[in-house]
Structures are given as structure tokens and as C-alpha cells.
Amino acid sequence: MCSGRLGGALAVLILFVTPAAMGQQPDSALRAHVATLAARADTLAQRWRELRAVAGAVRRAGHQGFPARLDTLSAGPFRVVTNPSPLPVRQVIGPAWAILDSLFGSALDTMTAHPYFLQATDPDTAVPQPVRPWGVPRSWNIDSADLVRDLVNILPVPAPDNALSGWIGGSVQPTFRARQDAEASYVDLITSPYQTARRCFTGDVAACASALGLDAGSDRVSRWYLTAEERRRAALGFAAYFDDAARRPMFRACGAGSDSTCVALLNSMDPTTLPEALKGGSRQILVRLALRLGGHDAWRRLTADPTQAMGDRLAGAAEIPLDSLLAEWRRGILAARPAPLALAPWMVAACVGWVAVFGLLGLASSRWRMP
């Protein structure tokens, strides 16, 4: 109602100002003046709606004991309502929002109506703490980096659909250790027991799709597991699942070496439950890459049609072909190769010395003496 009154008042002001201005200004100048007033009215109305949304959220919270003054800080549609304190909220709200925006973009536009309440508390243990907090309490001597993590991790992010959640193994989460995540995926890529991962490492982008479980269709099992032994080993891991009267004979035939039976058993299962050639961390990195490349509306594109094949969804989110997306993902993983561990000369000498000591002790043992 207040925003309507504000707009009406500005309209009346324009009506009064316009006749006076008509006799003094050319038509083009008059139109520019009216456009400027209209833009100011829109800005004021938008600001009023934002403030009213925050006030409404405060009233709906139903808490008691609010301080006499609360500050509302914002970055994009992200609002933080907090009490005045040394807590560096103003400095960290921008970086926190940038992290969330890089993943979810326009899907977070509704955050304006749902502000985050942060209650800064005195770290002095001698000072009485609030009996009934009205917001998430945080000591105001917390480090800025930790506060950014708190804001990013505590805020509710858009939930993935079942297909995306099953493929990625949970929800899409921001990361503060991108380098370490990529290093772990590099190690996973070179140590995986499956040939698809090793072929991906050597440059086969199609094998990368298979290793990440992006292949669809009835023959996906044969592309995920390239040898009969890999398929047999994968099927044998589900002994309890296949232990029923209908499938027990097939399971035994698979264990005895029938590759076609192993393929049939694996194809009968939910693909998200099959052993992964690469762990879920690699899939998280791929999703975050697609969202970063796709820009502000990438999350909406990714979740627009849950029935699409996952590879098509990721390519649509990134707005580049899937092969290009996988090639970029692979380059990032290979670039994160862990640095080799350098041994100091004294460590090498110590190792050689211990080997020599144990060798001499072994030779002195009666086991090595001639009868």
C-alpha cells in the first residue's frame, strides 16, 4: 500500500510540474525530464519494496529481544540483517555473494524476500550472552575467511532434482578448496581400476564421458566397463541384491564367467548405484565448471528438464558442446597434478643407512648360516 501511495504522489508531482515546464522547455527536453522523474520513481519504489520485504520477514520471524538498531547489508538480492558490531559483515557479504552467484545465478533472485539474520556476539566470556538468540550467533572476532564460509554454507541453496542428485551423489556445493579437489580427482584418474579412466587420462574424451557415467542407452555398461573382468567384478559386488530366486541362477552364471549374463544383471540396475570409474568429486567439479562457464542463467538451464540425458543437461548449462566441456574439465584436472615430494639428502642417506643396518642384521641371523 505504501509503495502505491509513493507512486501516486510522484505521479501527482509530475502532473503539477509538467504544465509549468511545458511553457519553458522544448518537447524533447520535457520528455527527457519526465523520463528522469519516472526512473527515479521506479528506483524509489523498488527500494521501498525491498525494505518492506525485510521488515515483513522480521515481523514473521516471531522472535523477541531484537536490539533497538539493526543494519541491513546487501549484495545483489542477498540481504543480511545484523546488529552493529566489529563483525566484518560489510566486507565479506560481497565475496560470499560472488561465490553463490557463480553457481546458482538467477535462481537466487528470490533471496531479497528472505534475509539472513546474523547475530554478532561479544567474544568476552564475562559478558552475558543472549538467552534467546534472534539470529544465527557468531562471535565478532571470527576471521573474515571463516565468516565467508559460514555465510555460503549456511544459506539454503537451490535443491537439485532427483536425477542430478543421484548422479552427483548429493547437492551441488560451493568449494573453498578447488585446488585440493582437483588434485584428488587427478589421483583418482590415474589410480582408478577401470580402463575408461585410464583412457580418459591419455586423452580420450569419449572415455571421460564413460568414466563420469554420462553415457546413456542400453549398452552403457559395456562402455563404462570395457573388459569382461571389470563387468564381472562390478556385478559380484551386488551379491546380496541378486540373492533372490529369480536372479540367483543368473548371478551364479555371471560369477562362472558368462559375460552376457553379467551385462544383463548390471543393465537391470539403477545406473546411479553402479560402481563409478571416477569418484563423485570429479562430477562435482564438472558441474561447477558447467555452471561457471554458462553464466547467470546456467542453473536454470541445468534443471529445466530433469528427463534429459545428464550429458545434454551439462552441455546446455555451459552452452558449449559436451566434448568441449569434458576437454576443459580434463585440462583442469591434469593441471592440478600434485607436486612430487622432494626428499632432502639427509633423508635419502638415512633410508640407505637403515637398509644397510637391517641387511647386516639379516646376514648375522642363524637362518643364513651354512650348516
C-alpha positions as CSV (number, residue, x, y, z in Angstrom):
1,M,0.0,0.0,0.0
2,C,2.9,2.4,0.9
3,S,4.6,1.8,-2.4
4,G,1.3,2.6,-4.2
5,R,1.0,5.9,-2.3
6,L,4.6,6.7,-3.1
7,G,4.0,6.1,-6.8
8,G,0.7,8.1,-6.7
9,A,2.4,11.1,-5.0
10,L,5.2,11.1,-7.6
11,A,2.6,11.0,-10.4
12,V,0.8,14.0,-8.9
13,L,4.1,15.8,-8.6
14,I,4.8,15.1,-12.3
15,L,1.3,16.5,-13.3
16,F,2.0,19.7,-11.4
17,V,5.5,20.1,-12.7
18,T,4.7,19.3,-16.3
19,P,2.4,22.2,-17.2
20,A,4.9,24.7,-15.7
21,A,7.7,23.1,-17.6
22,M,5.8,22.9,-20.9
23,G,5.9,26.6,-21.4
24,Q,9.6,26.9,-20.7
25,Q,11.2,23.8,-22.4
26,P,11.1,22.2,-25.9
27,D,9.3,18.9,-26.3
28,S,12.5,16.9,-26.3
29,A,13.8,18.4,-23.1
30,L,10.3,17.9,-21.5
31,R,10.3,14.2,-22.4
32,A,13.8,13.7,-21.0
33,H,12.7,15.4,-17.8
34,V,9.6,13.2,-17.4
35,A,11.7,10.1,-18.2
36,T,14.2,11.1,-15.4
37,L,11.4,11.6,-12.9
38,A,9.8,8.2,-13.9
39,A,13.2,6.4,-13.4
40,R,13.6,8.0,-10.0
41,A,10.1,6.9,-9.1
42,D,10.9,3.3,-10.2
43,T,14.1,3.3,-8.1
44,L,12.4,4.6,-5.0
45,A,9.5,2.1,-5.4
46,Q,12.0,-0.8,-5.8
47,R,13.9,0.3,-2.7
48,W,10.7,0.6,-0.8
49,R,9.6,-2.9,-1.7
50,E,13.0,-4.3,-0.6
51,L,12.8,-2.5,2.8
52,R,9.2,-3.7,3.2
53,A,10.2,-7.3,2.5
54,V,12.9,-7.2,5.1
55,A,10.5,-5.6,7.6
56,G,7.9,-8.3,6.9
57,A,10.5,-11.0,7.4
58,V,11.5,-9.6,10.7
59,R,7.8,-9.5,11.8
60,R,7.2,-13.1,10.6
61,A,10.3,-14.3,12.5
62,G,8.3,-14.2,15.7
63,H,11.4,-13.7,17.8
64,Q,11.7,-11.4,20.8
65,G,14.5,-9.3,22.1
66,F,15.6,-7.6,18.9
67,P,18.1,-4.8,19.6
68,A,17.0,-1.2,19.1
69,R,19.0,-1.0,15.9
70,L,19.5,-3.4,13.1
71,D,21.6,-2.9,10.0
72,T,20.6,-4.4,6.6
73,L,23.5,-5.1,4.3
74,S,23.1,-6.3,0.8
75,A,24.9,-7.7,-2.2
76,G,22.7,-8.4,-5.2
77,P,19.5,-9.9,-3.8
78,F,21.4,-11.3,-0.8
79,R,20.4,-9.5,2.4
80,V,22.0,-9.8,5.8
81,V,20.3,-8.3,8.9
82,T,22.7,-7.9,11.8
83,N,23.3,-5.8,14.9
84,P,26.1,-3.2,14.8
85,S,29.4,-4.8,15.9
86,P,33.0,-5.2,14.8
87,L,32.0,-8.3,12.9
88,P,33.2,-7.6,9.3
89,V,29.9,-8.4,7.6
90,R,30.1,-5.4,5.2
91,Q,33.5,-6.7,3.9
92,V,32.5,-10.3,3.4
93,I,29.0,-10.1,2.0
94,G,30.2,-9.3,-1.5
95,P,32.7,-12.2,-1.7
96,A,30.1,-14.6,-0.3
97,W,27.5,-13.5,-2.8
98,A,30.0,-13.8,-5.7
99,I,30.6,-17.5,-4.8
100,L,26.9,-18.3,-4.7
101,D,26.1,-16.3,-7.8
102,S,28.8,-18.1,-9.8
103,L,26.9,-21.4,-9.2
104,F,23.2,-20.5,-9.0
105,G,22.9,-17.1,-10.6
106,S,19.3,-16.1,-11.4
107,A,17.9,-18.9,-9.3
108,L,18.8,-16.8,-6.2
109,D,16.8,-13.7,-7.3
110,T,14.1,-14.5,-4.7
111,M,16.6,-14.1,-1.8
112,T,15.5,-10.5,-1.4
113,A,12.4,-11.6,0.5
114,H,14.3,-14.0,2.7
115,P,17.0,-12.1,4.6
116,Y,19.7,-13.9,6.6
117,F,19.7,-12.9,10.3
118,L,23.2,-12.8,11.8
119,Q,23.6,-12.0,15.5
120,A,27.1,-10.8,16.4
121,T,28.0,-11.6,19.9
122,D,30.8,-10.4,22.2
123,P,33.7,-12.9,22.5
124,D,34.3,-11.9,26.1
125,T,33.0,-14.8,28.2
126,A,32.4,-12.4,31.1
127,V,29.7,-10.6,29.0
128,P,26.3,-12.2,29.4
129,Q,25.2,-13.9,26.2
130,P,21.6,-13.6,24.8
131,V,19.3,-16.1,26.3
132,R,17.1,-16.3,23.2
133,P,19.0,-15.6,20.0
134,W,17.1,-13.8,17.2
135,G,19.6,-14.8,14.6
136,V,22.5,-17.2,13.9
137,P,25.0,-16.2,16.6
138,R,28.6,-15.5,15.6
139,S,31.4,-14.2,17.8
140,W,32.6,-10.9,16.3
141,N,36.2,-11.9,16.5
142,I,35.7,-14.5,13.8
143,D,38.1,-14.4,10.9
144,S,36.8,-12.9,7.6
145,A,37.5,-16.1,5.6
146,D,35.6,-18.2,8.2
147,L,32.7,-15.7,8.0
148,V,32.6,-16.0,4.2
149,R,32.4,-19.8,4.6
150,D,29.7,-19.5,7.2
151,L,27.5,-17.3,5.0
152,V,28.0,-19.5,2.0
153,N,27.5,-22.9,3.8
154,I,24.6,-21.9,6.0
155,L,22.4,-20.2,3.3
156,P,19.8,-22.5,1.7
157,V,20.8,-23.2,-1.9
158,P,18.6,-24.5,-4.7
159,A,18.0,-28.2,-4.4
160,P,18.8,-30.4,-7.4
161,D,16.3,-32.7,-8.9
162,N,16.4,-36.4,-8.2
163,A,18.3,-37.3,-11.4
164,L,21.0,-34.7,-10.8
165,S,21.2,-35.5,-7.1
166,G,21.6,-39.2,-7.9
167,W,24.2,-38.7,-10.5
168,I,26.3,-36.3,-8.4
169,G,25.7,-38.1,-5.1
170,G,24.1,-35.2,-3.2
171,S,23.7,-31.5,-3.8
172,V,25.8,-29.0,-5.7
173,Q,28.0,-27.4,-3.1
174,P,30.4,-24.4,-3.4
175,T,34.0,-25.2,-2.6
176,F,36.8,-23.3,-0.8
177,R,39.4,-25.9,-1.7
178,A,39.2,-26.1,-5.5
179,R,42.9,-26.9,-5.9
180,Q,42.8,-29.8,-3.4
181,D,39.6,-31.1,-5.0
182,A,41.3,-31.1,-8.4
183,E,44.4,-32.8,-7.0
184,A,42.2,-35.6,-5.5
185,S,40.5,-36.1,-8.9
186,Y,43.9,-36.3,-10.6
187,V,45.0,-39.1,-8.2
188,D,41.6,-40.8,-8.7
189,L,42.1,-40.6,-12.5
190,I,45.5,-42.3,-12.5
191,T,44.7,-44.9,-9.9
192,S,41.2,-46.0,-11.0
193,P,41.0,-49.7,-11.6
194,Y,38.8,-49.1,-14.7
195,Q,40.2,-48.7,-18.2
196,T,37.8,-45.9,-19.1
197,A,39.5,-43.7,-16.5
198,R,43.0,-44.6,-17.8
199,R,41.9,-43.8,-21.4
200,C,40.5,-40.5,-20.3
201,F,43.8,-39.7,-18.7
202,T,45.6,-40.4,-22.0
203,G,43.3,-38.0,-23.9
204,D,40.2,-40.0,-25.0
205,V,37.4,-37.5,-24.3
206,A,34.7,-40.1,-25.1
207,A,36.2,-42.3,-22.4
208,C,36.0,-39.3,-20.0
209,A,32.2,-39.3,-20.6
210,S,32.0,-43.0,-19.8
211,A,34.2,-42.7,-16.7
212,L,31.9,-39.9,-15.4
213,G,28.8,-42.0,-16.1
214,L,27.4,-39.7,-18.8
215,D,26.8,-42.5,-21.4
216,A,23.1,-43.3,-21.8
217,G,21.4,-46.2,-23.6
218,S,21.1,-49.9,-23.2
219,D,24.8,-50.6,-23.9
220,R,26.1,-48.1,-21.4
221,V,27.5,-50.9,-19.1
222,S,29.8,-52.1,-21.9
223,R,31.1,-48.6,-22.4
224,W,31.6,-48.0,-18.6
225,Y,33.3,-51.3,-18.0
226,L,35.5,-52.2,-21.0
227,T,36.5,-55.7,-20.1
228,A,34.6,-58.8,-19.1
229,E,36.6,-59.0,-15.9
230,E,35.6,-55.4,-14.9
231,R,31.9,-56.2,-15.6
232,R,32.1,-59.5,-13.6
233,R,33.8,-57.7,-10.7
234,A,31.2,-54.9,-10.7
235,A,28.3,-57.5,-10.7
236,L,29.8,-59.6,-8.0
237,G,29.8,-56.6,-5.7
238,F,26.0,-56.9,-5.5
239,A,25.7,-60.5,-4.2
240,A,23.0,-59.5,-1.6
241,Y,21.0,-57.6,-4.2
242,F,20.8,-60.5,-6.6
243,D,20.2,-63.1,-3.9
244,D,16.6,-64.0,-4.8
245,A,15.0,-66.9,-6.6
246,A,14.6,-65.1,-9.9
247,R,18.1,-63.8,-10.3
248,R,20.3,-66.1,-8.2
249,P,20.9,-68.5,-11.2
250,M,21.9,-65.6,-13.4
251,F,24.3,-64.3,-10.7
252,R,25.9,-67.7,-10.4
253,A,26.3,-67.8,-14.2
254,C,27.9,-64.4,-14.1
255,G,30.3,-65.5,-11.4
256,A,31.2,-68.5,-13.5
257,G,32.3,-66.3,-16.4
258,S,29.2,-65.6,-18.5
259,D,29.8,-62.0,-19.7
260,S,26.4,-61.6,-21.3
261,T,24.7,-62.5,-18.0
262,C,26.9,-60.0,-16.1
263,V,25.9,-57.3,-18.6
264,A,22.2,-58.2,-18.3
265,L,22.4,-58.0,-14.5
266,L,24.2,-54.7,-14.5
267,N,21.8,-53.2,-17.0
268,S,18.8,-54.1,-14.8
269,M,20.1,-51.9,-12.0
270,D,19.7,-48.2,-11.4
271,P,22.8,-46.6,-13.1
272,T,23.4,-44.3,-10.1
273,T,24.1,-47.4,-7.9
274,L,26.8,-48.9,-10.2
275,P,30.5,-48.6,-9.2
276,E,32.0,-45.4,-10.5
277,A,35.2,-45.3,-12.5
278,L,35.8,-41.9,-11.0
279,K,34.5,-40.8,-7.6
280,G,31.8,-38.2,-7.0
281,G,34.3,-35.3,-6.5
282,S,35.1,-35.4,-10.2
283,R,31.4,-35.0,-11.0
284,Q,31.1,-32.0,-8.6
285,I,34.0,-30.3,-10.4
286,L,32.3,-30.9,-13.8
287,V,29.0,-29.4,-12.6
288,R,30.7,-26.4,-11.1
289,L,32.7,-25.9,-14.3
290,A,29.5,-26.0,-16.4
291,L,27.7,-23.5,-14.2
292,R,30.7,-21.2,-14.2
293,L,31.0,-21.3,-18.0
294,G,27.3,-20.9,-18.5
295,G,26.9,-17.6,-16.7
296,H,24.0,-16.2,-14.7
297,D,21.2,-18.4,-16.0
298,A,23.2,-21.7,-16.1
299,W,21.5,-23.3,-13.1
300,R,18.0,-22.7,-14.6
301,R,19.1,-24.4,-17.9
302,L,20.7,-27.3,-16.0
303,T,17.5,-28.0,-14.0
304,A,14.9,-27.1,-16.7
305,D,14.3,-30.6,-17.9
306,P,15.2,-33.4,-15.5
307,T,14.3,-36.1,-18.1
308,Q,17.1,-35.1,-20.4
309,A,20.4,-37.1,-20.5
310,M,22.9,-35.7,-18.0
311,G,25.4,-35.0,-20.7
312,D,22.9,-32.9,-22.6
313,R,21.9,-31.1,-19.5
314,L,25.5,-30.2,-18.6
315,A,26.3,-29.1,-22.2
316,G,23.1,-26.9,-22.2
317,A,24.0,-25.3,-18.9
318,A,27.6,-24.5,-20.1
319,E,26.3,-23.5,-23.6
320,I,29.1,-25.4,-25.3
321,P,29.3,-28.9,-26.8
322,L,29.8,-31.8,-24.3
323,D,33.1,-32.8,-25.8
324,S,34.4,-29.2,-25.3
325,L,33.2,-29.2,-21.7
326,L,34.9,-32.5,-20.9
327,A,38.1,-31.4,-22.6
328,E,38.1,-28.3,-20.4
329,W,37.4,-30.4,-17.3
330,R,40.2,-32.8,-18.2
331,R,42.7,-29.9,-18.7
332,G,41.8,-28.5,-15.3
333,I,42.3,-31.9,-13.6
334,L,45.7,-32.5,-15.3
335,A,46.8,-29.0,-14.4
336,A,46.3,-29.9,-10.7
337,R,48.9,-32.7,-10.8
338,P,50.3,-32.8,-7.2
339,A,53.9,-31.7,-6.9
340,P,56.3,-34.6,-6.5
341,L,57.6,-35.0,-3.0
342,A,61.2,-33.8,-2.8
343,L,63.4,-35.8,-0.3
344,A,66.2,-34.0,1.5
345,P,69.7,-35.5,1.1
346,W,69.8,-36.5,4.8
347,M,66.5,-38.4,4.4
348,V,67.9,-40.4,1.5
349,A,71.1,-41.1,3.5
350,A,69.0,-42.2,6.5
351,C,67.0,-44.6,4.3
352,V,70.1,-46.1,2.8
353,G,71.7,-46.4,6.3
354,W,68.6,-48.2,7.7
355,V,68.5,-50.6,4.8
356,A,72.2,-51.4,5.4
357,V,71.7,-52.0,9.1
358,F,68.7,-54.3,8.6
359,G,70.7,-56.1,5.8
360,L,73.6,-56.8,8.2
361,L,71.3,-57.9,10.9
362,G,69.7,-60.3,8.5
363,L,73.0,-61.8,7.4
364,A,74.0,-62.2,11.0
365,S,70.9,-64.3,11.6
366,S,71.3,-68.1,12.0
367,R,68.9,-68.6,9.2
368,W,71.6,-67.5,6.7
369,R,74.4,-69.6,8.2
370,M,75.6,-72.7,6.5
371,P,75.1,-76.0,8.5
